[in-house]
Amino acid sequence: MSINPVSQFVLLAPLSGVMVPLDTVPDPVFAQKMVGDGVSIDPTSNILLAPMTGKVTQVHSAKHAITLVAANGVEVLIHIGLDTVMLKGQGFTAKVKEGDIVDAGQPLIEFDMDAVGRKALSLLTQMVITSGEKVARYTPNTGLVDCW
């Protein structure tokens, strides 16, 4: 009889702020979990950090979103703000590029909270697991989170 080992994969908070349920985000694509399950953070910090060690597979051309893949194949999309694609990169500075291998806690994107906050619908930042088939159970934290 073989026993499959229990595997746990932890994502760290990519920003400091208040974590809120994804289904409360005022954007149907995220709230209805069309992209995947995850959380949203109302940020109090302006440097998006890698929530895990992995490979950068996409940096959106508007620099408001990034996708990482862990060694175990779990893919995570992090999307800063709502309707931020319309800013066409204004207020965002990418610190990494596609193909980079990043460590947990490494800066990914810096953003000007004031400039982005004035022009975007919201600064709510979504962290979504887009490869949900690889996750058997998902347990998000809630409340205040701090970038370790």
C-alpha angles and dihedrals in degrees: 000000000000124000121210111227117241110249123201125191118193126197116201123217108274091202138020114249143082116320115219132182114272092232090065094060111114093234119087095212091061100029093053090045093236091151095039143285123298146106140282126225126203094214130228093174128062105210116083110217129200108263090206143001110279151111123291104235098171139016107186113237089241088054092228096109139040136184124212130185122205123217089258090059098254108146120208127192118199116194119188113215132333122284088004093134085077089067089069092217097314109145095014129102119187113217094189138037136218112288095029118132109223134193124226108275096025115137112255107169132005118204136187102241094197097048095042093042092054094051105032128075089240143342091230105136120209126211108191133178102224094183095063093158087073093057120075097182132015123201114180124193121231137208129026116004129185130204099245 
